[in-house]
Amino acid sequence: MRANARYTVHMAAPTTDDLLAAIRRLPLEERLRLIDQAAHEAAEDTPKPAAVSASPAPSLLGLMADDPDLVDRMCSIAYEARKTARMRAVDSTGRDSK
């Protein structure tokens, strides 16, 4: 901001301490109103967490309910992977075959 051609005025942003000192000089009622307004604005600016769904997340199999062949292929691949990785083998009923 230029006061005139010979002098340049620079205004620095007030520090937190400067702001606090200015607030303390206000009458009590004004201080309380300012604090209330600042708290209200801060609450509005604070991001809200996403709403939590009342229903549980769908299962992987539930997501593929419209394609039962895909579920069968996935299960076959999983059973085969277990056999080749020397993990517990699973029989056709889905139980451990000990």
C-alpha positions as a Markdown table, in Angstrom:
| # | Residue | x | y | z |
|---|---|---|---|---|
| 1 | Met | 0.0 | 0.0 | 0.0 |
| 2 | Arg | 1.5 | 3.4 | -0.9 |
| 3 | Ala | 1.0 | 6.4 | 1.3 |
| 4 | Asn | 2.6 | 8.7 | -1.2 |
| 5 | Ala | 5.4 | 8.6 | -3.7 |
| 6 | Arg | 8.2 | 9.0 | -1.1 |
| 7 | Tyr | 7.0 | 6.5 | 1.6 |
| 8 | Thr | 5.9 | 2.9 | 1.3 |
| 9 | Val | 3.9 | 1.5 | 4.1 |
| 10 | His | 4.1 | -2.3 | 4.8 |
| 11 | Met | 1.6 | -3.9 | 7.0 |
| 12 | Ala | 2.7 | -7.2 | 8.4 |
| 13 | Ala | 0.1 | -9.9 | 9.3 |
| 14 | Pro | -0.7 | -9.8 | 13.0 |
| 15 | Thr | 0.8 | -12.7 | 15.0 |
| 16 | Thr | -1.3 | -14.9 | 17.2 |
| 17 | Asp | 0.0 | -13.0 | 20.3 |
| 18 | Asp | -1.1 | -9.7 | 18.7 |
| 19 | Leu | -4.5 | -11.0 | 18.0 |
| 20 | Leu | -4.8 | -12.4 | 21.6 |
| 21 | Ala | -3.8 | -9.0 | 23.0 |
| 22 | Ala | -6.4 | -7.2 | 20.9 |
| 23 | Ile | -9.1 | -9.7 | 22.0 |
| 24 | Arg | -8.1 | -9.2 | 25.7 |
| 25 | Arg | -8.7 | -5.4 | 25.2 |
| 26 | Leu | -12.3 | -6.0 | 24.2 |
| 27 | Pro | -15.1 | -5.7 | 26.7 |
| 28 | Leu | -16.1 | -9.1 | 28.1 |
| 29 | Glu | -19.3 | -9.3 | 26.2 |
| 30 | Glu | -17.5 | -8.7 | 22.9 |
| 31 | Arg | -14.8 | -11.2 | 23.8 |
| 32 | Leu | -17.4 | -13.9 | 24.5 |
| 33 | Arg | -19.3 | -13.1 | 21.2 |
| 34 | Leu | -16.1 | -13.3 | 19.3 |
| 35 | Ile | -15.1 | -16.6 | 20.8 |
| 36 | Asp | -18.5 | -18.0 | 20.2 |
| 37 | Gln | -18.4 | -16.9 | 16.5 |
| 38 | Ala | -14.9 | -18.2 | 16.0 |
| 39 | Ala | -15.9 | -21.6 | 17.5 |
| 40 | His | -19.0 | -21.8 | 15.3 |
| 41 | Glu | -17.0 | -21.0 | 12.2 |
| 42 | Ala | -14.3 | -23.5 | 13.1 |
| 43 | Ala | -16.9 | -26.2 | 13.6 |
| 44 | Glu | -18.4 | -25.4 | 10.2 |
| 45 | Asp | -14.9 | -25.6 | 8.5 |
| 46 | Thr | -14.0 | -28.9 | 10.2 |
| 47 | Pro | -14.4 | -31.8 | 7.8 |
| 48 | Lys | -17.1 | -34.2 | 9.0 |
| 49 | Pro | -16.4 | -38.0 | 9.0 |
| 50 | Ala | -18.3 | -40.1 | 6.4 |
| 51 | Ala | -21.6 | -41.4 | 7.6 |
| 52 | Val | -21.4 | -45.0 | 8.9 |
| 53 | Ser | -23.7 | -47.3 | 7.1 |
| 54 | Ala | -26.2 | -49.2 | 9.4 |
| 55 | Ser | -25.9 | -52.3 | 7.2 |
| 56 | Pro | -22.7 | -54.3 | 7.1 |
| 57 | Ala | -20.5 | -54.2 | 4.0 |
| 58 | Pro | -21.5 | -56.8 | 1.4 |
| 59 | Ser | -19.4 | -59.9 | 1.3 |
| 60 | Leu | -17.2 | -60.6 | -1.7 |
| 61 | Leu | -19.6 | -63.4 | -2.8 |
| 62 | Gly | -22.6 | -61.1 | -2.3 |
| 63 | Leu | -21.0 | -58.7 | -4.8 |
| 64 | Met | -20.9 | -61.4 | -7.4 |
| 65 | Ala | -24.4 | -62.8 | -6.7 |
| 66 | Asp | -25.5 | -62.0 | -10.3 |
| 67 | Asp | -22.7 | -64.2 | -11.8 |
| 68 | Pro | -22.6 | -67.6 | -10.0 |
| 69 | Asp | -20.3 | -69.1 | -12.6 |
| 70 | Leu | -17.7 | -66.5 | -11.7 |
| 71 | Val | -18.0 | -67.5 | -8.0 |
| 72 | Asp | -17.5 | -71.2 | -9.0 |
| 73 | Arg | -14.4 | -70.3 | -11.1 |
| 74 | Met | -12.9 | -68.3 | -8.3 |
| 75 | Cys | -13.5 | -71.1 | -5.8 |
| 76 | Ser | -11.9 | -73.6 | -8.1 |
| 77 | Ile | -8.8 | -71.4 | -8.6 |
| 78 | Ala | -8.6 | -70.9 | -4.8 |
| 79 | Tyr | -8.8 | -74.7 | -4.1 |
| 80 | Glu | -6.1 | -75.3 | -6.8 |
| 81 | Ala | -3.9 | -72.7 | -5.4 |
| 82 | Arg | -4.1 | -74.2 | -1.9 |
| 83 | Lys | -3.1 | -77.6 | -3.3 |
| 84 | Thr | -0.1 | -76.3 | -5.2 |
| 85 | Ala | 1.0 | -74.1 | -2.3 |
| 86 | Arg | 0.9 | -77.2 | 0.0 |
| 87 | Met | -1.6 | -75.6 | 2.2 |
| 88 | Arg | -4.5 | -77.5 | 3.8 |
| 89 | Ala | -6.4 | -79.2 | 1.1 |
| 90 | Val | -10.2 | -78.6 | 1.0 |
| 91 | Asp | -12.7 | -81.2 | -0.2 |
| 92 | Ser | -15.7 | -80.5 | -2.4 |
| 93 | Thr | -17.8 | -79.6 | 0.6 |
| 94 | Gly | -15.5 | -76.9 | 1.6 |
| 95 | Arg | -14.2 | -78.8 | 4.7 |
| 96 | Asp | -10.6 | -79.7 | 5.6 |
| 97 | Ser | -9.6 | -83.0 | 4.1 |
| 98 | Lys | -7.3 | -84.3 | 6.8 |
